[in-house]
């Protein structure tokens, strides 16, 4: 690795994985890399320069060799003043190349003796741009493969007004109760709030929605798990299906695989146009690796086994059914480990925990709610 310095200049509105890839590749050549967030007077930015710098710094904190700075004027002038001999530029297509060559020639005309190295985008990232990310977010598309989760969280907040929290835990721990309490606390504090029950979306896929794709899904479920599950109207008998999949882990895994994409689409539909605190009530956020939806911001609810069993008995489950259901799901400890691993891998997210064993648990619920609101930087709406 060389000890020479280079600077990678870009708008970062916001930073994407395309930018991150160029930065990492440049680091393999240069011992020190400056990331410069500039201002083009002819361009209108979504985030201001200070915000773009903050988002880039947070997204690049896993690369301690990188320093993020802001600058005004020509990039080659900043490089000259700071004894940086090389400018790094990324190119996605021929249009980018022509533009970047023009910029290099303009820079040369200033006679600062600054050279340029071009990094072509990798094929898997050639479609990634800050503009594409914003366009996708406006339509509630999936953007977690476009940009780091911190940048995703900031874009969701600023562009869509969304602050997403996943609430998860084992069966019978009271996830829905905690979600409902959070909903009431938000309303009391003039915070717009929407609670989305993922189980209800799953129920709709099996017994309500009539589009061809969901009819095909139900046909596949019947073909794989038993034709007698499909009723005369084409819908699936959910109770009968539950008896099958919750008694066999491999069948449950297969079911989760085939329902994943339809569920995700309906969830995106449920999110569309909603602003404020969004509570995703879901048992399987860790198991099906969906914590990216909430930017790894997760509340893990737990309870003692005795309390779980008591609650499930009150719901009408038999002792055998309770045992099968609990054994089919990941334990609280395993959920915790998976979520923490994602937070570490993605260098972003926060895990809160709440034991929901006591009958009167209001103070504990209020305390964790306050922490989450503060962490997510949610402010009440003024009346």
C-alpha positions as CSV (number, residue, x, y, z in Angstrom):
1,X,0.0,0.0,0.0
2,X,1.3,3.4,-1.0
3,X,1.7,6.2,1.6
4,X,0.6,8.8,-0.9
5,X,-2.6,10.7,-0.4
6,X,-5.6,10.9,-2.8
7,X,-8.9,12.6,-2.6
8,X,-12.3,11.2,-3.8
9,X,-14.7,14.0,-4.4
10,X,-18.4,13.6,-4.8
11,X,-21.7,15.1,-3.8
12,X,-22.9,12.3,-1.5
13,X,-26.5,13.3,-1.6
14,X,-26.6,10.7,0.0
15,X,-23.6,8.3,-0.1
16,X,-24.4,5.0,-1.8
17,X,-22.7,1.6,-1.9
18,X,-21.3,2.7,-5.3
19,X,-19.4,5.4,-3.5
20,X,-18.3,3.1,-0.7
21,X,-17.0,0.5,-3.3
22,X,-14.8,3.2,-5.0
23,X,-13.5,4.3,-1.6
24,X,-12.5,0.8,-0.6
25,X,-10.8,0.1,-3.9
26,X,-8.9,3.4,-3.7
27,X,-7.7,2.5,-0.2
28,X,-6.1,-0.6,-1.6
29,X,-3.8,1.7,-3.6
30,X,-3.4,4.8,-1.4
31,X,-2.4,4.8,2.2
32,X,-4.5,7.8,3.0
33,X,-7.7,8.8,1.4
34,X,-9.7,12.0,1.8
35,X,-13.4,12.0,0.9
36,X,-14.4,15.4,-0.2
37,X,-18.1,16.6,-0.1
38,X,-18.3,19.5,-2.5
39,X,-20.9,21.9,-3.8
40,X,-21.8,22.4,-7.4
41,X,-23.5,25.8,-7.7
42,X,-25.6,24.6,-10.6
43,X,-27.0,21.6,-8.7
44,X,-29.8,21.5,-6.1
45,X,-29.1,19.2,-3.2
46,X,-31.6,17.3,-1.1
47,X,-29.3,17.2,2.0
48,X,-27.2,20.3,2.8
49,X,-23.4,20.0,2.9
50,X,-23.2,19.5,6.6
51,X,-25.8,16.7,6.5
52,X,-24.0,15.0,3.6
53,X,-20.7,15.1,5.5
54,X,-22.3,13.7,8.7
55,X,-24.1,10.9,6.7
56,X,-20.9,10.0,4.9
57,X,-18.8,10.0,8.1
58,X,-21.3,7.7,9.9
59,X,-21.5,5.4,6.9
60,X,-17.7,5.2,6.6
61,X,-16.8,4.8,10.3
62,X,-15.7,1.2,9.6
63,X,-12.9,2.6,7.5
64,X,-10.7,4.6,10.0
65,X,-8.2,5.4,7.2
66,X,-10.8,7.7,5.6
67,X,-11.2,11.3,6.5
68,X,-14.4,13.1,5.3
69,X,-14.1,16.9,4.6
70,X,-16.2,19.6,2.9
71,X,-14.8,22.0,0.5
72,X,-15.9,24.9,-1.7
73,X,-14.7,25.7,-5.2
74,X,-12.7,23.5,-7.5
75,X,-11.6,20.1,-6.2
76,X,-8.2,20.5,-7.8
77,X,-7.6,23.7,-5.8
78,X,-8.4,21.9,-2.5
79,X,-6.1,19.1,-3.5
80,X,-3.3,21.5,-4.4
81,X,-3.6,23.4,-1.1
82,X,-3.5,20.2,0.9
83,X,-0.6,18.5,-1.0
84,X,-2.8,15.9,-2.5
85,X,-1.5,14.8,-5.9
86,X,-4.3,12.5,-7.1
87,X,-8.0,12.8,-7.6
88,X,-10.2,9.7,-7.6
89,X,-13.3,9.6,-9.7
90,X,-15.9,6.9,-10.3
91,X,-17.6,6.2,-13.7
92,X,-20.7,4.2,-14.3
93,X,-21.2,4.5,-18.0
94,X,-19.9,6.3,-21.1
95,X,-21.8,9.4,-20.2
96,X,-20.0,9.6,-16.9
97,X,-16.7,9.0,-18.6
98,X,-17.2,11.9,-21.1
99,X,-18.2,14.2,-18.2
100,X,-15.3,13.1,-16.0
101,X,-12.7,13.5,-18.8
102,X,-14.0,17.1,-19.3
103,X,-13.6,17.8,-15.6
104,X,-10.0,16.4,-15.7
105,X,-9.1,18.6,-18.6
106,X,-10.7,21.7,-16.9
107,X,-8.6,20.8,-13.8
108,X,-5.5,20.5,-15.9
109,X,-6.1,24.0,-17.2
110,X,-5.6,25.3,-13.7
111,X,-2.0,24.1,-13.8
112,X,-2.0,22.6,-10.3
113,X,-0.3,19.4,-11.5
114,X,-3.1,17.2,-10.1
115,X,-3.7,13.8,-11.8
116,X,-6.9,11.7,-12.0
117,X,-7.5,8.0,-11.6
118,X,-10.8,6.6,-12.8
119,X,-12.5,3.6,-11.2
120,X,-15.2,2.0,-13.4
121,X,-18.2,0.9,-11.3
122,X,-18.6,-2.8,-10.8
123,X,-21.4,-4.3,-12.9
124,X,-23.6,-5.1,-9.8
125,X,-23.4,-1.4,-8.8
126,X,-23.5,0.3,-12.2
127,X,-27.2,1.2,-11.7
128,X,-26.8,2.6,-8.2
129,X,-26.9,6.4,-7.9
130,X,-28.1,8.9,-5.3
131,X,-30.9,9.9,-7.7
132,X,-32.1,6.4,-8.2
133,X,-32.2,5.8,-4.4
134,X,-34.4,8.9,-3.9
135,X,-36.7,7.9,-6.7
136,X,-37.1,4.4,-5.3
137,X,-37.8,5.7,-1.8
138,X,-40.5,8.0,-3.1
139,X,-42.3,4.9,-4.3
140,X,-41.5,2.9,-1.1
141,X,-39.2,0.6,-3.0
142,X,-36.4,-1.5,-1.4
143,X,-33.2,0.6,-1.1
144,X,-31.2,-1.4,1.4
145,X,-29.0,-2.8,-1.3
146,X,-28.3,0.8,-2.6
147,X,-26.9,2.6,0.4
148,X,-25.6,2.0,4.0
149,X,-28.3,1.7,6.6
150,X,-27.5,4.9,8.3
151,X,-27.9,6.8,5.1
152,X,-31.1,4.8,4.4
153,X,-32.5,5.8,7.8
154,X,-31.7,9.5,7.2
155,X,-33.3,9.4,3.7
156,X,-36.4,7.7,5.0
157,X,-36.7,10.3,7.7
158,X,-36.2,13.4,5.5
159,X,-37.9,12.3,2.3
160,X,-40.7,10.1,3.6
161,X,-41.0,11.3,7.3
162,X,-40.7,7.6,8.4
163,X,-39.0,6.3,11.6
164,X,-39.3,2.6,11.5
165,X,-39.0,0.3,14.6
166,X,-39.4,-3.5,14.5
167,X,-41.0,-5.1,17.6
168,X,-40.2,-8.8,17.9
169,X,-40.0,-11.6,20.3
170,X,-41.1,-15.2,20.9
171,X,-44.7,-16.3,20.8
172,X,-46.7,-15.3,23.9
173,X,-44.4,-12.5,25.2
174,X,-46.9,-9.7,24.5
175,X,-45.4,-8.1,21.3
176,X,-48.8,-6.9,20.2
177,X,-49.6,-5.5,23.6
178,X,-46.4,-3.5,23.7
179,X,-47.0,-2.3,20.2
180,X,-50.4,-1.1,21.2
181,X,-49.0,0.6,24.2
182,X,-46.4,2.4,22.1
183,X,-49.1,3.4,19.7
184,X,-51.0,5.1,22.6
185,X,-47.9,6.7,24.0
186,X,-47.1,8.2,20.6
187,X,-50.6,9.6,20.2
188,X,-50.4,11.2,23.7
189,X,-47.2,12.9,22.7
190,X,-48.5,14.2,19.3
191,X,-46.3,11.8,17.4
192,X,-47.9,10.4,14.2
193,X,-47.9,6.6,14.5
194,X,-48.8,3.6,12.4
195,X,-48.8,0.0,13.6
196,X,-48.3,-2.7,11.0
197,X,-49.0,-6.3,12.1
198,X,-47.0,-8.6,9.8
199,X,-49.1,-11.6,10.8
200,X,-52.2,-9.8,9.5
201,X,-50.4,-9.3,6.2
202,X,-49.6,-13.0,6.1
203,X,-53.3,-13.9,6.9
204,X,-54.4,-11.7,4.0
205,X,-52.1,-13.5,1.6
206,X,-53.6,-16.8,2.6
207,X,-57.2,-15.9,2.9
208,X,-58.1,-12.5,1.4
209,X,-56.1,-11.2,-1.6
210,X,-57.3,-12.3,-5.0
211,X,-54.6,-11.2,-7.4
212,X,-53.1,-13.9,-9.6
213,X,-49.7,-13.9,-7.8
214,X,-51.4,-14.7,-4.5
215,X,-53.6,-17.3,-6.0
216,X,-50.5,-19.0,-7.3
217,X,-48.9,-18.8,-3.9
218,X,-51.9,-20.6,-2.3
219,X,-51.8,-23.2,-5.1
220,X,-48.1,-23.8,-4.3
221,X,-48.9,-24.1,-0.6
222,X,-51.6,-26.6,-1.3
223,X,-49.4,-28.6,-3.6
224,X,-46.5,-28.8,-1.2
225,X,-48.4,-29.2,2.2
226,X,-51.6,-30.9,1.1
227,X,-54.4,-30.3,-1.3
228,X,-57.0,-30.5,1.5
229,X,-55.6,-27.2,2.9
230,X,-57.2,-25.3,0.0
231,X,-60.8,-24.5,0.4
232,X,-63.4,-24.3,-2.3
233,X,-62.8,-20.5,-2.7
234,X,-59.1,-21.1,-3.2
235,X,-58.1,-19.8,0.2
236,X,-55.9,-21.7,2.7
237,X,-57.2,-23.1,6.0
238,X,-54.7,-21.3,8.2
239,X,-55.3,-23.4,11.3
240,X,-54.7,-26.6,9.5
241,X,-51.6,-25.2,7.8
242,X,-50.3,-24.1,11.3
243,X,-50.6,-27.7,12.6
244,X,-48.4,-28.9,9.7
245,X,-45.7,-26.3,9.6
246,X,-45.2,-25.6,13.3
247,X,-44.5,-29.3,13.9
248,X,-41.8,-29.6,11.3
249,X,-38.9,-27.0,11.2
250,X,-38.1,-27.8,7.6
251,X,-41.7,-27.3,6.5
252,X,-41.8,-24.0,8.3
253,X,-38.6,-22.8,6.7
254,X,-40.0,-23.7,3.2
255,X,-43.2,-21.8,4.0
256,X,-41.2,-18.7,5.1
257,X,-39.2,-18.9,1.8
258,X,-42.2,-18.9,-0.5
259,X,-44.2,-16.3,1.4
260,X,-41.2,-13.9,1.8
261,X,-41.5,-12.0,-1.5
262,X,-45.3,-11.6,-1.5
263,X,-45.2,-10.6,2.2
264,X,-42.5,-8.0,1.4
265,X,-44.5,-6.5,-1.4
266,X,-47.6,-6.1,0.8
267,X,-45.6,-4.7,3.6
268,X,-44.2,-2.0,1.2
269,X,-47.8,-1.3,0.2
270,X,-48.7,-0.9,3.9
271,X,-45.9,1.5,4.4
272,X,-46.7,3.7,1.4
273,X,-47.5,7.3,2.3
274,X,-47.3,6.7,6.0
275,X,-45.4,9.3,8.1
276,X,-44.2,9.3,11.6
277,X,-43.3,6.4,13.9
278,X,-43.9,3.1,12.2
279,X,-44.2,0.0,14.4
280,X,-43.5,-3.3,12.6
281,X,-45.1,-6.0,14.8
282,X,-43.3,-9.2,13.7
283,X,-42.1,-12.4,15.3
284,X,-39.6,-13.4,12.6
285,X,-37.6,-10.3,11.9
286,X,-34.4,-12.0,13.0
287,X,-35.2,-15.4,11.5
288,X,-36.0,-14.2,8.0
289,X,-33.3,-11.5,8.0
290,X,-35.7,-8.5,7.6
291,X,-34.2,-6.2,10.2
292,X,-32.9,-4.0,7.4
293,X,-36.5,-2.8,7.0
294,X,-36.1,-1.0,10.3
295,X,-32.4,-0.2,9.8
296,X,-31.6,-2.8,12.5
297,X,-33.6,-0.7,15.1
298,X,-35.4,-3.4,17.0
299,X,-37.2,-3.8,20.3
300,X,-36.9,-7.4,21.6
301,X,-39.7,-8.3,24.0
302,X,-39.3,-11.3,26.3
303,X,-41.2,-13.0,29.1
304,X,-40.7,-16.0,31.3
305,X,-41.7,-19.4,29.9
306,X,-44.4,-19.8,32.6
307,X,-46.0,-16.5,31.5
308,X,-45.7,-17.4,27.9
309,X,-47.4,-20.7,28.4
310,X,-50.2,-19.1,30.5
311,X,-50.9,-16.5,27.9
312,X,-51.0,-19.1,25.1
313,X,-53.3,-21.4,27.1
314,X,-55.6,-18.4,27.5
315,X,-55.6,-18.0,23.7
316,X,-57.0,-21.6,23.3
317,X,-53.8,-23.5,22.5
318,X,-53.3,-26.9,23.9
319,X,-50.2,-27.9,25.9
320,X,-49.0,-29.9,22.9
321,X,-49.5,-27.0,20.5
322,X,-47.7,-24.6,22.8
323,X,-44.7,-26.9,23.0
324,X,-44.6,-27.3,19.2
325,X,-45.0,-23.6,18.5
326,X,-42.3,-22.6,21.0
327,X,-39.9,-25.2,19.8
328,X,-40.4,-24.1,16.2
329,X,-39.3,-20.6,16.9
330,X,-35.9,-19.1,17.8
331,X,-35.3,-18.4,21.5
332,X,-34.9,-14.9,22.8
333,X,-31.2,-15.5,23.1
334,X,-30.9,-16.6,19.5
335,X,-32.9,-13.7,18.3
336,X,-30.7,-11.3,20.3
337,X,-27.6,-12.8,18.8
338,X,-28.8,-12.6,15.2
339,X,-29.9,-9.0,15.6
340,X,-26.7,-8.0,17.3
341,X,-24.7,-9.7,14.5
342,X,-26.6,-7.7,11.9
343,X,-25.9,-4.4,13.8
344,X,-22.2,-5.3,13.9
345,X,-22.1,-6.4,10.2
346,X,-24.0,-3.3,9.0
347,X,-22.3,-0.9,11.4
348,X,-25.7,0.5,12.3
349,X,-28.7,-0.1,14.4
350,X,-29.9,-0.3,18.0
351,X,-31.3,-3.2,20.0
352,X,-33.6,-2.4,23.0
353,X,-35.0,-5.1,25.3
354,X,-38.1,-5.2,27.4
355,X,-39.1,-8.0,29.7
356,X,-42.9,-8.1,29.6
357,X,-43.6,-10.6,32.4
358,X,-45.3,-8.3,35.0
359,X,-49.0,-7.7,34.7
360,X,-48.5,-3.9,35.4
361,X,-45.5,-3.1,33.2
362,X,-46.4,0.5,32.2
363,X,-43.4,2.3,33.7
364,X,-41.0,-0.1,31.9
365,X,-42.8,0.4,28.6
366,X,-42.8,4.1,29.0
367,X,-39.1,4.2,29.8
368,X,-38.0,2.2,26.8
369,X,-40.4,4.2,24.6
370,X,-38.7,7.4,25.7
371,X,-35.3,6.0,24.9
372,X,-36.4,4.9,21.4
373,X,-38.0,8.2,20.6
374,X,-34.8,10.0,21.6
375,X,-32.5,7.6,19.7
376,X,-34.6,7.8,16.5
377,X,-34.7,11.6,16.9
378,X,-38.5,11.8,16.6
379,X,-40.1,15.1,17.5
380,X,-43.8,15.7,18.2
381,X,-45.9,17.5,15.6
382,X,-46.9,20.9,16.7
383,X,-50.7,21.5,16.8
